[in-house]
Amino acid sequence: MSLETAPDHIKLAVDLIELLETNQIDNRIAEQALEIVLKDVRAKIAAEAQSDSE
């Protein structure tokens, strides 16, 4: 499968990995930052679900 035909979440993951590697971000720092991002995204998803059910 080529990246052009890959699902959007795969394309985004590849872009994020490339961004981290290009900027030579330490893996531990990247992990900590991604945990914050994941927490934020999950909170937004929960808020969306909450507003959809009202």
TAPE-V768537 format. One line per field, one symbol per residue. ss: DSSP state (h for helix, s for strand, l for the rest). psi: psi as a letter, one per 20 degrees, with the letter a starting at -180 (. if undefined). burial: b if it has 24 or more other C-alpha atoms within 12 Angstrom, else e. A space follows every 50 residues. Layout:
ss->???
psi->???
burial->???
//
This chain:
ss->llhhhllhhhhhhhhhhhhhhhllllhhhhhhhhhhhhhhhhhhhhhhhh hhll
psi->pqhhjqqhhgggggggggggghjlpphhggggghhgggggghghgghghg hhi.
burial->eeeeeeeeeeeeeeeeeeeeeeeeeeeeeeeeeeeeeeeeeeeeeeeeee eeee
//
